[in-house]
Amino acid sequence: MRFSIYSEIQQHPGQTPEQLYAEVLEQVVNADRLGYDAYAVVEHFFFPKFSISANPTAFFAAAAQRTKNIHFRTMLHALPYHNPLVLASAIAATDILTGGRYEFGVGRGHGWIPAKAGVPLDEHARPRYEEAARGLGRGPLDCAHRNAPRLRGEHADGRSCSHLVLIALLILLSVNSFGDLSPRNEEGATPKKPDKWDG
């Protein structure tokens, strides 16, 4: 049996964002020390009373530098508010920076977000989400072809992801130039990544 921790990263009265993030990072470090399998957070926008977790990938990249084995999980990326190809590149970079410990899910997000994000919650919301999910599936590696894929569909504008290839390659080269950032166990070996999450 595996145990994980979930946080909404809620900011309480009298608490600064800096204090909150420092406390949550400390929780992640302790969870890693105690052998927890994963630390999960939400991705949430425009409602700090509920959560200030607007950038889980950046948070987990920071947490990875302080931990060795714990996995990081976003529950979930709200696809209607992302260019799916840009999100795919961010996920790929996070996977590199966490040593392969990043996990995520996708969904449509909370009902109070769309108006503030400029995305109407109407009859086009579900098709827009499904279109984004198909685009996310292409990911940055598929962009490495000469004829880079483009987002096409009723809600897309044909944007190419060819520029994302350069970004992903620069990140990979930067990581390699600083050495292997993979987590190590006490013997100095890289722990084997599980074939699947069985939680």
N, C-alpha and C positions, 0 to 999 in steps of 0.2 A: 504494500500500500504506500502511496505517495501523498504528501501533504503540500499544499500551496497556500500562499497568502494573497488576498485581493484587497486593493485599496482604491478608493475614489479620489484620493488626495484632496480632501475637503479642508478649506481654509476657515478656521474658527475665528470669532471676534477677538481682536487684539493680537492676532498672529500675523506676521509678515509673510509674504511668499517665500522669502529667503529662509526664514525659520522653518516653515513647513517642509520645503524641499530638503533641507538639512536633516530634519527628523525622519522623513521617509527614506532618504538614502541610508541613514543609520539603521532603520528597520530592515532594509535589504541586506546590509552587511551582516546583521545579526541572524537573519533568516538563512543566509549562506553558511554562516558558522555553525548553526544548529542543524544543518542538513535538509532544509526544506527544498522541495523539487523546483518550485517556480514562484516568482513574484509577479502578480498581474495588476494592471491598472487599466482604467478607462481612457478613451480619447474623448475629450469634451470641450465644447466651446461656449463662450458668451454667457455663462451662468456660474460665476465664481462661488456663489453660495452652495452650489452642489459639488463643483470640482474645478480646479485650476490646472487640470492635466491636459493641456492643449498640445503637447508635443512629447508623446511617450517615447518615440525613438531617440530623441536627444537625452531624455531622462535615463533610459536604459544604457545608452552609450557611456554616460557618466558612471552609472552603477557598475558597469562591467569592469571599469578600471579599479574598483574597490573589492571585487569578488572573484571567486575561482570557479565555482561549479553551478551555482543556481541559474536556472533558465528565466527568461524574461518574456512576459506575455501581454500583448495589448488586446483588450476585450472591449471594444473592437475598433477598427478604423472605420469611420463613417464615410463611406465611399462617395455619396453625393456631393461632398464638399472638397473633393480632391480631383486633380487630373490623375487618372489611374496610372499613367506611365511615370509621372513624377513620383507618385507614391511608391511604385514598384522600385524605383531607383533608391529612394530613402530606405525602404525595407532591405534592399540588397546591401547598402552601406552599413546599416545597423547590424545585419547578420555578420558582416566582416568585423566590425568593431567590437562585437560581443563574443567573438570566437565561435560563431555558429550556435549561440544560445538563444536566439530570438525566435519567438513564436507569435502568431497573430491570427485574428479573425476579422471578418468584414461584415458590415451591416448597413442599415439605412440611417441609424442615429435616432436621437430623441426628437419627439414632435415639436418641442419649443425652439429648436435650433434653426430650422429652415428660414424663418422670416428674417432673423438677424444675419444669416449667412447670404441672404439674397437668393435663396433657392425655394421656390414655392412648393408647398406640400399639397399637390393637386393630382390630377389623373396621370400626369407625366412622371411622378416621383418614382414609381416602381420601375417603369421602363428605363428611366435614367440610371437607377441603381444597377439594373441588370446589364445595361450597356457598359457601365464602369467596371463591373465585375469581369466582363469579357476582356476589357482592355487591360485590367490588372493582370490577368492570366498571361498576357504576352510578356510582361516583365522586361527588365533592361537587357538580359542576355539575348532575347529575340531581336533586339534593336541592332545587334552587331552585323546584321546582313546589309549588303549593299543597298537593297531596296528596303529601307527601314519602315516598319509598320506604322500606320497612322490610325488615329482614332477616327472611325467612320461610323455614322449612324445618325438617327434622327436628332440626337442631342449633342453630337460631337461636331467639331469643325475641321477635322482632317489634320490635326496637329501631328507633326512627326516627332518621334522620340530619338532621332539620330544624335542630337546633342547630348542626350543622356548617356550614350555610350562613352563619350569622352569623360564625363563626370565620373562614371563608375570606374573607368580605367585609371583615372588620376587618383581616386581614393585607394584603389587596389595597389597602385605603385607606391603611394605614400605609406600605406601600412607595411608593405614589404620592405621599404627602405629603412623603417624603424625596427625591423625584426618581427618575429612571430609573436602575435598578441594572443595566441590561443591559451586558454586556461591550462594550468599544470596541477597535477596531484603532488603529494608529498615526495614521490619518487622522481619527480621531474618529467613524467610522461603526460601526454595529452589524453584526458579521459575520453573513452569511447562514447560518441554521441548515440543515444538510443535510436533505434530504427523508427519508433513511433511513440507518441505520448499515450500512455495507457491509463491516464487519470480519469 
